[in-house]
């Protein structure tokens, strides 16, 4: 029988002593039973939407917190029973309808370029972003319009071209060294253009706040425990059966504290074609589940010695990706709790990891 995140308290008890100590150092959880009184007038409602009154009365939300980063996720099995189906026909119609408004249809003629020109490969080329949110901010425009049509070779090139662009920036601006890569797929995931594309920036003074926060958390952890935070996070997930190996030198983990649905971390020591292949494998698995909107972001050390001299020696290359839900959904997947307190999660990370393992096999 497949493991479930709701069995986490029991699974932790069965870990070897050293693994249990490591888990308790990095994570804590609260699985206290709820208290609720269902009036007779609501029995039919509970049976219709949740299967039974007992399912509502016996629900046990699970809150998991990373004690080092303080990322917190809340799971509720009752919420996960809601149907999650996407209408592929409507999605394809929407994607095709957007072609008539495609500003990337002729990128060489209708997009700006950086002062050093463009980086172009077989499957994509760069364009300077018109509405920038950093001094150096550009787009990797995919030559394939459809945002969900990509193969391994394409994803590998997307990452390699983005890094080549960052190196070109570095030659122009020696103070720019904090490279950041992101890929928003579909409007639901924050894209303003349907045509497939990724974005990249190179910042000057400091890595973006959440990346720098994670670096500092890793440094604090190392000073206190003389251990690498990221290695220990991988080890905890591995001991629980939450890791896979989608490519050489790449570990994929289904996060115990996902920021949104089905969050996966890809951890490696290099920005490499192997890392890109791991990303492709993970996205292909997402697509096999019907995922049509996703976010990808890369955290990595500076591409040159940082001007402020901070220590990045313990920091690996990390790609984080999440499923953003049904593109046709009227409700948002983010609410006040997600934005200001903790992430609310439907999908079970143990099911995500087991499904990925089966898919890879």
WOGI-V889235 format. One record per residue. RES is the residue in three letters. PSI is psi in whole degrees, 0 to 359 (* if undefined). Layout:
res=RES psi=PSI
res=RES psi=PSI
This chain:
res=UNK psi=136
res=UNK psi=146
res=UNK psi=160
res=UNK psi=148
res=UNK psi=334
res=UNK psi=350
res=UNK psi=8
res=UNK psi=315
res=UNK psi=319
res=UNK psi=322
res=UNK psi=321
res=UNK psi=321
res=UNK psi=332
res=UNK psi=355
res=UNK psi=154
res=UNK psi=156
res=UNK psi=311
res=UNK psi=322
res=UNK psi=322
res=UNK psi=319
res=UNK psi=317
res=UNK psi=317
res=UNK psi=311
res=UNK psi=336
res=UNK psi=320
res=UNK psi=329
res=UNK psi=153
res=UNK psi=160
res=UNK psi=159
res=UNK psi=119
res=UNK psi=39
res=UNK psi=138
res=UNK psi=151
res=UNK psi=167
res=UNK psi=120
res=UNK psi=145
res=UNK psi=116
res=UNK psi=118
res=UNK psi=156
res=UNK psi=328
res=UNK psi=345
res=UNK psi=0
res=UNK psi=316
res=UNK psi=322
res=UNK psi=313
res=UNK psi=319
res=UNK psi=323
res=UNK psi=315
res=UNK psi=336
res=UNK psi=4
res=UNK psi=322
res=UNK psi=163
res=UNK psi=323
res=UNK psi=324
res=UNK psi=326
res=UNK psi=316
res=UNK psi=334
res=UNK psi=12
res=UNK psi=148
res=UNK psi=89
res=UNK psi=147
res=UNK psi=123
res=UNK psi=124
res=UNK psi=134
res=UNK psi=134
res=UNK psi=113
res=UNK psi=341
res=UNK psi=311
res=UNK psi=344
res=UNK psi=13
res=UNK psi=133
res=UNK psi=136
res=UNK psi=143
res=UNK psi=123
res=UNK psi=142
res=UNK psi=115
res=UNK psi=328
res=UNK psi=319
res=UNK psi=330
res=UNK psi=348
res=UNK psi=351
res=UNK psi=140
res=UNK psi=142
res=UNK psi=91
res=UNK psi=141
res=UNK psi=144
res=UNK psi=98
res=UNK psi=327
res=UNK psi=313
res=UNK psi=320
res=UNK psi=314
res=UNK psi=322
res=UNK psi=319
res=UNK psi=316
res=UNK psi=315
res=UNK psi=325
res=UNK psi=332
res=UNK psi=348
res=UNK psi=324
res=UNK psi=344
res=UNK psi=17
res=UNK psi=108
res=UNK psi=350
res=UNK psi=13
res=UNK psi=323
res=UNK psi=74
res=UNK psi=328
res=UNK psi=330
res=UNK psi=334
res=UNK psi=17
res=UNK psi=154
res=UNK psi=162
res=UNK psi=161
res=UNK psi=165
res=UNK psi=335
res=UNK psi=5
res=UNK psi=207
res=UNK psi=157
res=UNK psi=125
res=UNK psi=139
res=UNK psi=195
res=UNK psi=330
res=UNK psi=352
res=UNK psi=166
res=UNK psi=158
res=UNK psi=152
res=UNK psi=139
res=UNK psi=128
res=UNK psi=133
res=UNK psi=311
res=UNK psi=90
res=UNK psi=147
res=UNK psi=15
res=UNK psi=165
res=UNK psi=315
res=UNK psi=109
res=UNK psi=115
res=UNK psi=175
res=UNK psi=140
res=UNK psi=105
res=UNK psi=120
res=UNK psi=142
res=UNK psi=343
res=UNK psi=121
res=UNK psi=312
res=UNK psi=121
res=UNK psi=343
res=UNK psi=7
res=UNK psi=102
res=UNK psi=147
res=UNK psi=179
res=UNK psi=313
res=UNK psi=325
res=UNK psi=313
res=UNK psi=321
res=UNK psi=314
res=UNK psi=322
res=UNK psi=314
res=UNK psi=321
res=UNK psi=319
res=UNK psi=319
res=UNK psi=318
res=UNK psi=322
res=UNK psi=320
res=UNK psi=316
res=UNK psi=322
res=UNK psi=325
res=UNK psi=319
res=UNK psi=315
res=UNK psi=322
res=UNK psi=327
res=UNK psi=326
res=UNK psi=93
res=UNK psi=341
res=UNK psi=345
res=UNK psi=119
res=UNK psi=353
res=UNK psi=94
res=UNK psi=134
res=UNK psi=133
res=UNK psi=138
res=UNK psi=153
res=UNK psi=107
res=UNK psi=116
res=UNK psi=115
res=UNK psi=154
res=UNK psi=321
res=UNK psi=331
res=UNK psi=11
res=UNK psi=1
res=UNK psi=141
res=UNK psi=352
res=UNK psi=134
res=UNK psi=323
res=UNK psi=132
res=UNK psi=132
res=UNK psi=156
res=UNK psi=170
res=UNK psi=156
res=UNK psi=148
res=UNK psi=159
res=UNK psi=113
res=UNK psi=163
res=UNK psi=308
res=UNK psi=325
res=UNK psi=153
res=UNK psi=158
res=UNK psi=153
res=UNK psi=316
res=UNK psi=329
res=UNK psi=314
res=UNK psi=322
res=UNK psi=318
res=UNK psi=321
res=UNK psi=314
res=UNK psi=322
res=UNK psi=319
res=UNK psi=319
res=UNK psi=316
res=UNK psi=318
res=UNK psi=318
res=UNK psi=319
res=UNK psi=323
res=UNK psi=322
res=UNK psi=354
res=UNK psi=40
res=UNK psi=158
res=UNK psi=121
res=UNK psi=317
res=UNK psi=322
res=UNK psi=320
res=UNK psi=323
res=UNK psi=316
res=UNK psi=317
res=UNK psi=319
res=UNK psi=313
res=UNK psi=322
res=UNK psi=318
res=UNK psi=337
res=UNK psi=0
res=UNK psi=28
res=UNK psi=14
res=UNK psi=156
res=UNK psi=169
res=UNK psi=90
res=UNK psi=347
res=UNK psi=165
res=UNK psi=136
res=UNK psi=21
res=UNK psi=127
res=UNK psi=130
res=UNK psi=130
res=UNK psi=139
res=UNK psi=110
res=UNK psi=137
res=UNK psi=338
res=UNK psi=65
res=UNK psi=143
res=UNK psi=330
res=UNK psi=191
res=UNK psi=140
res=UNK psi=36
res=UNK psi=131
res=UNK psi=144
res=UNK psi=134
res=UNK psi=121
res=UNK psi=129
res=UNK psi=175
res=UNK psi=356
res=UNK psi=149
res=UNK psi=107
res=UNK psi=166
res=UNK psi=328
res=UNK psi=319
res=UNK psi=317
res=UNK psi=323
res=UNK psi=320
res=UNK psi=321
res=UNK psi=316
res=UNK psi=314
res=UNK psi=319
res=UNK psi=317
res=UNK psi=325
res=UNK psi=323
res=UNK psi=315
res=UNK psi=310
res=UNK psi=327
res=UNK psi=338
res=UNK psi=357
res=UNK psi=8
res=UNK psi=129
res=UNK psi=354
res=UNK psi=128
res=UNK psi=162
res=UNK psi=141
res=UNK psi=137
res=UNK psi=144
res=UNK psi=130
res=UNK psi=130
res=UNK psi=161
res=UNK psi=163
res=UNK psi=152
res=UNK psi=357
res=UNK psi=171
res=UNK psi=125
res=UNK psi=145
res=UNK psi=331
res=UNK psi=352
res=UNK psi=17
res=UNK psi=159
res=UNK psi=120
res=UNK psi=13
res=UNK psi=335
res=UNK psi=356
res=UNK psi=125
res=UNK psi=186
res=UNK psi=126
res=UNK psi=130
res=UNK psi=127
res=UNK psi=137
res=UNK psi=148
res=UNK psi=153
res=UNK psi=131
res=UNK psi=11
res=UNK psi=188
res=UNK psi=119
res=UNK psi=338
res=UNK psi=359
res=UNK psi=139
res=UNK psi=328
res=UNK psi=152
res=UNK psi=155
res=UNK psi=2
res=UNK psi=133
res=UNK psi=189
res=UNK psi=320
res=UNK psi=316
res=UNK psi=319
res=UNK psi=324
res=UNK psi=352
res=UNK psi=286
res=UNK psi=158
res=UNK psi=135
res=UNK psi=127
res=UNK psi=138
res=UNK psi=310
res=UNK psi=137
res=UNK psi=122
res=UNK psi=333
res=UNK psi=325
res=UNK psi=324
res=UNK psi=313
res=UNK psi=316
res=UNK psi=320
res=UNK psi=321
res=UNK psi=318
res=UNK psi=315
res=UNK psi=318
res=UNK psi=316
res=UNK psi=324
res=UNK psi=*
